[in-house]
Every structure is written in C-alpha cells, then in structure tokens.
C-alpha cells in the first residue's frame, strides 16, 4: 500500500512536470511562430519596396538616356550657332 502511494505520488509529480514542460514548449513555440510571421511580413514588405525602387530606377535611367540624346542632338545641331554667338558676344583677351 505504501509502495503504491509512492508510485502514485511519483506519477502525479511526473504529470505536473510534464504539464509544465508542455506548457513551456507551447509558449515558446507560440513566441517563435509570432516572430517568424513578423519577420516574413517584414521581408515581404522589403521585397515589395525593392521592386518599387527598381522600377523607379529603371524609369529614371530611361529618362536620363532620353535627355542625354536630346542634349547631344541639340549640341550637334547648334554647334556652329554657339560658336558664332560666342565670337559675337565675347571679346578675346590678347595673349
């Protein structure tokens, strides 16, 4: 009888320990799940922002290329006019 009481008390103690351990494992796994979900959400937001920035960069690159071509064509077309205007409006210093 004494032996069965000791066994029952050990079983009861083990049940409490198991309950505490299971509760701790569930709490830690819930915390980890929450953190992983938060990290995943932040990564998705960062990925979307990177895609947006890449799109803006591509648009700006095309715009700069277009402006470069326009300025270059203006320079080529008006080089003689620019030289004439400079000669007419600036006096050269004697050297």
Biotite code that builds the C-alpha atoms (Angstrom):
import biotite.structure as struc

atoms = struc.array([
    struc.Atom([0.000, 0.000, 0.000], chain_id="A", res_id=1, res_name="UNK", atom_name="CA", element="C"),
    struc.Atom([2.821, 2.354, 0.887], chain_id="A", res_id=2, res_name="UNK", atom_name="CA", element="C"),
    struc.Atom([4.549, 1.364, -2.339], chain_id="A", res_id=3, res_name="UNK", atom_name="CA", element="C"),
    struc.Atom([1.506, 2.123, -4.451], chain_id="A", res_id=4, res_name="UNK", atom_name="CA", element="C"),
    struc.Atom([1.138, 5.509, -2.770], chain_id="A", res_id=5, res_name="UNK", atom_name="CA", element="C"),
    struc.Atom([4.776, 6.324, -3.595], chain_id="A", res_id=6, res_name="UNK", atom_name="CA", element="C"),
    struc.Atom([4.235, 5.228, -7.178], chain_id="A", res_id=7, res_name="UNK", atom_name="CA", element="C"),
    struc.Atom([1.042, 7.263, -7.429], chain_id="A", res_id=8, res_name="UNK", atom_name="CA", element="C"),
    struc.Atom([2.772, 10.316, -5.962], chain_id="A", res_id=9, res_name="UNK", atom_name="CA", element="C"),
    struc.Atom([5.649, 9.884, -8.448], chain_id="A", res_id=10, res_name="UNK", atom_name="CA", element="C"),
    struc.Atom([3.185, 9.539, -11.313], chain_id="A", res_id=11, res_name="UNK", atom_name="CA", element="C"),
    struc.Atom([1.313, 12.583, -10.104], chain_id="A", res_id=12, res_name="UNK", atom_name="CA", element="C"),
    struc.Atom([4.585, 14.541, -9.816], chain_id="A", res_id=13, res_name="UNK", atom_name="CA", element="C"),
    struc.Atom([5.619, 13.435, -13.325], chain_id="A", res_id=14, res_name="UNK", atom_name="CA", element="C"),
    struc.Atom([2.240, 14.551, -14.664], chain_id="A", res_id=15, res_name="UNK", atom_name="CA", element="C"),
    struc.Atom([2.777, 18.016, -13.171], chain_id="A", res_id=16, res_name="UNK", atom_name="CA", element="C"),
    struc.Atom([6.292, 18.187, -14.569], chain_id="A", res_id=17, res_name="UNK", atom_name="CA", element="C"),
    struc.Atom([5.053, 17.061, -17.993], chain_id="A", res_id=18, res_name="UNK", atom_name="CA", element="C"),
    struc.Atom([2.249, 19.626, -17.876], chain_id="A", res_id=19, res_name="UNK", atom_name="CA", element="C"),
    struc.Atom([4.695, 22.399, -17.023], chain_id="A", res_id=20, res_name="UNK", atom_name="CA", element="C"),
    struc.Atom([7.099, 21.278, -19.769], chain_id="A", res_id=21, res_name="UNK", atom_name="CA", element="C"),
    struc.Atom([4.330, 21.050, -22.364], chain_id="A", res_id=22, res_name="UNK", atom_name="CA", element="C"),
    struc.Atom([3.086, 24.495, -21.364], chain_id="A", res_id=23, res_name="UNK", atom_name="CA", element="C"),
    struc.Atom([6.596, 25.930, -21.707], chain_id="A", res_id=24, res_name="UNK", atom_name="CA", element="C"),
    struc.Atom([7.078, 24.267, -25.095], chain_id="A", res_id=25, res_name="UNK", atom_name="CA", element="C"),
    struc.Atom([3.740, 25.629, -26.321], chain_id="A", res_id=26, res_name="UNK", atom_name="CA", element="C"),
    struc.Atom([4.557, 29.120, -25.049], chain_id="A", res_id=27, res_name="UNK", atom_name="CA", element="C"),
    struc.Atom([7.998, 29.112, -26.693], chain_id="A", res_id=28, res_name="UNK", atom_name="CA", element="C"),
    struc.Atom([6.640, 27.696, -29.959], chain_id="A", res_id=29, res_name="UNK", atom_name="CA", element="C"),
    struc.Atom([3.903, 30.361, -29.975], chain_id="A", res_id=30, res_name="UNK", atom_name="CA", element="C"),
    struc.Atom([6.531, 33.058, -29.434], chain_id="A", res_id=31, res_name="UNK", atom_name="CA", element="C"),
    struc.Atom([8.704, 31.623, -32.228], chain_id="A", res_id=32, res_name="UNK", atom_name="CA", element="C"),
    struc.Atom([5.714, 31.392, -34.575], chain_id="A", res_id=33, res_name="UNK", atom_name="CA", element="C"),
    struc.Atom([4.819, 35.024, -33.906], chain_id="A", res_id=34, res_name="UNK", atom_name="CA", element="C"),
    struc.Atom([8.393, 36.193, -34.522], chain_id="A", res_id=35, res_name="UNK", atom_name="CA", element="C"),
    struc.Atom([8.743, 34.143, -37.710], chain_id="A", res_id=36, res_name="UNK", atom_name="CA", element="C"),
    struc.Atom([5.460, 35.532, -39.012], chain_id="A", res_id=37, res_name="UNK", atom_name="CA", element="C"),
    struc.Atom([6.604, 39.081, -38.223], chain_id="A", res_id=38, res_name="UNK", atom_name="CA", element="C"),
    struc.Atom([9.941, 38.509, -39.969], chain_id="A", res_id=39, res_name="UNK", atom_name="CA", element="C"),
    struc.Atom([8.199, 37.042, -43.002], chain_id="A", res_id=40, res_name="UNK", atom_name="CA", element="C"),
    struc.Atom([5.847, 40.028, -43.202], chain_id="A", res_id=41, res_name="UNK", atom_name="CA", element="C"),
    struc.Atom([8.783, 42.455, -42.951], chain_id="A", res_id=42, res_name="UNK", atom_name="CA", element="C"),
    struc.Atom([10.661, 40.549, -45.671], chain_id="A", res_id=43, res_name="UNK", atom_name="CA", element="C"),
    struc.Atom([7.634, 40.731, -47.955], chain_id="A", res_id=44, res_name="UNK", atom_name="CA", element="C"),
    struc.Atom([7.353, 44.474, -47.355], chain_id="A", res_id=45, res_name="UNK", atom_name="CA", element="C"),
    struc.Atom([11.070, 44.930, -48.019], chain_id="A", res_id=46, res_name="UNK", atom_name="CA", element="C"),
    struc.Atom([10.806, 42.874, -51.210], chain_id="A", res_id=47, res_name="UNK", atom_name="CA", element="C"),
    struc.Atom([7.909, 44.983, -52.452], chain_id="A", res_id=48, res_name="UNK", atom_name="CA", element="C"),
    struc.Atom([9.862, 48.162, -51.652], chain_id="A", res_id=49, res_name="UNK", atom_name="CA", element="C"),
    struc.Atom([12.900, 46.841, -53.541], chain_id="A", res_id=50, res_name="UNK", atom_name="CA", element="C"),
    struc.Atom([10.731, 46.099, -56.573], chain_id="A", res_id=51, res_name="UNK", atom_name="CA", element="C"),
    struc.Atom([9.273, 49.611, -56.392], chain_id="A", res_id=52, res_name="UNK", atom_name="CA", element="C"),
    struc.Atom([12.730, 51.166, -56.138], chain_id="A", res_id=53, res_name="UNK", atom_name="CA", element="C"),
    struc.Atom([13.988, 49.073, -59.063], chain_id="A", res_id=54, res_name="UNK", atom_name="CA", element="C"),
    struc.Atom([11.031, 50.231, -61.165], chain_id="A", res_id=55, res_name="UNK", atom_name="CA", element="C"),
    struc.Atom([11.727, 53.881, -60.301], chain_id="A", res_id=56, res_name="UNK", atom_name="CA", element="C"),
    struc.Atom([15.406, 53.357, -61.096], chain_id="A", res_id=57, res_name="UNK", atom_name="CA", element="C"),
    struc.Atom([14.564, 51.851, -64.488], chain_id="A", res_id=58, res_name="UNK", atom_name="CA", element="C"),
    struc.Atom([12.220, 54.748, -65.300], chain_id="A", res_id=59, res_name="UNK", atom_name="CA", element="C"),
    struc.Atom([14.872, 57.286, -64.261], chain_id="A", res_id=60, res_name="UNK", atom_name="CA", element="C"),
    struc.Atom([17.529, 55.511, -66.340], chain_id="A", res_id=61, res_name="UNK", atom_name="CA", element="C"),
    struc.Atom([15.330, 55.692, -69.434], chain_id="A", res_id=62, res_name="UNK", atom_name="CA", element="C"),
    struc.Atom([14.525, 59.359, -68.775], chain_id="A", res_id=63, res_name="UNK", atom_name="CA", element="C"),
    struc.Atom([18.212, 60.229, -68.345], chain_id="A", res_id=64, res_name="UNK", atom_name="CA", element="C"),
    struc.Atom([19.057, 58.410, -71.565], chain_id="A", res_id=65, res_name="UNK", atom_name="CA", element="C"),
    struc.Atom([16.336, 60.324, -73.419], chain_id="A", res_id=66, res_name="UNK", atom_name="CA", element="C"),
    struc.Atom([17.577, 63.645, -72.027], chain_id="A", res_id=67, res_name="UNK", atom_name="CA", element="C"),
    struc.Atom([21.147, 62.786, -72.958], chain_id="A", res_id=68, res_name="UNK", atom_name="CA", element="C"),
    struc.Atom([20.112, 62.056, -76.521], chain_id="A", res_id=69, res_name="UNK", atom_name="CA", element="C"),
    struc.Atom([18.145, 65.308, -76.756], chain_id="A", res_id=70, res_name="UNK", atom_name="CA", element="C"),
    struc.Atom([21.013, 67.413, -75.395], chain_id="A", res_id=71, res_name="UNK", atom_name="CA", element="C"),
    struc.Atom([23.526, 65.672, -77.657], chain_id="A", res_id=72, res_name="UNK", atom_name="CA", element="C"),
    struc.Atom([21.384, 66.285, -80.739], chain_id="A", res_id=73, res_name="UNK", atom_name="CA", element="C"),
    struc.Atom([20.957, 69.951, -79.743], chain_id="A", res_id=74, res_name="UNK", atom_name="CA", element="C"),
    struc.Atom([24.712, 70.308, -79.317], chain_id="A", res_id=75, res_name="UNK", atom_name="CA", element="C"),
    struc.Atom([25.417, 68.709, -82.679], chain_id="A", res_id=76, res_name="UNK", atom_name="CA", element="C"),
    struc.Atom([22.757, 70.753, -84.471], chain_id="A", res_id=77, res_name="UNK", atom_name="CA", element="C"),
    struc.Atom([23.684, 74.082, -82.903], chain_id="A", res_id=78, res_name="UNK", atom_name="CA", element="C"),
    struc.Atom([27.460, 73.937, -82.554], chain_id="A", res_id=79, res_name="UNK", atom_name="CA", element="C"),
    struc.Atom([28.028, 76.462, -85.294], chain_id="A", res_id=80, res_name="UNK", atom_name="CA", element="C"),
    struc.Atom([25.398, 78.811, -83.866], chain_id="A", res_id=81, res_name="UNK", atom_name="CA", element="C"),
    struc.Atom([27.020, 78.558, -80.429], chain_id="A", res_id=82, res_name="UNK", atom_name="CA", element="C"),
    struc.Atom([30.468, 79.320, -81.806], chain_id="A", res_id=83, res_name="UNK", atom_name="CA", element="C"),
    struc.Atom([29.115, 82.321, -83.746], chain_id="A", res_id=84, res_name="UNK", atom_name="CA", element="C"),
    struc.Atom([27.262, 83.668, -80.689], chain_id="A", res_id=85, res_name="UNK", atom_name="CA", element="C"),
    struc.Atom([30.361, 83.305, -78.509], chain_id="A", res_id=86, res_name="UNK", atom_name="CA", element="C"),
    struc.Atom([32.501, 85.102, -81.088], chain_id="A", res_id=87, res_name="UNK", atom_name="CA", element="C"),
    struc.Atom([29.991, 87.932, -81.348], chain_id="A", res_id=88, res_name="UNK", atom_name="CA", element="C"),
    struc.Atom([29.376, 88.390, -77.621], chain_id="A", res_id=89, res_name="UNK", atom_name="CA", element="C"),
    struc.Atom([32.741, 87.807, -76.005], chain_id="A", res_id=90, res_name="UNK", atom_name="CA", element="C"),
    struc.Atom([35.921, 89.667, -76.648], chain_id="A", res_id=91, res_name="UNK", atom_name="CA", element="C"),
    struc.Atom([39.059, 87.639, -76.583], chain_id="A", res_id=92, res_name="UNK", atom_name="CA", element="C"),
    struc.Atom([41.857, 88.750, -74.351], chain_id="A", res_id=93, res_name="UNK", atom_name="CA", element="C"),
    struc.Atom([45.139, 89.409, -76.077], chain_id="A", res_id=94, res_name="UNK", atom_name="CA", element="C"),
    struc.Atom([47.688, 86.802, -75.335], chain_id="A", res_id=95, res_name="UNK", atom_name="CA", element="C"),
])
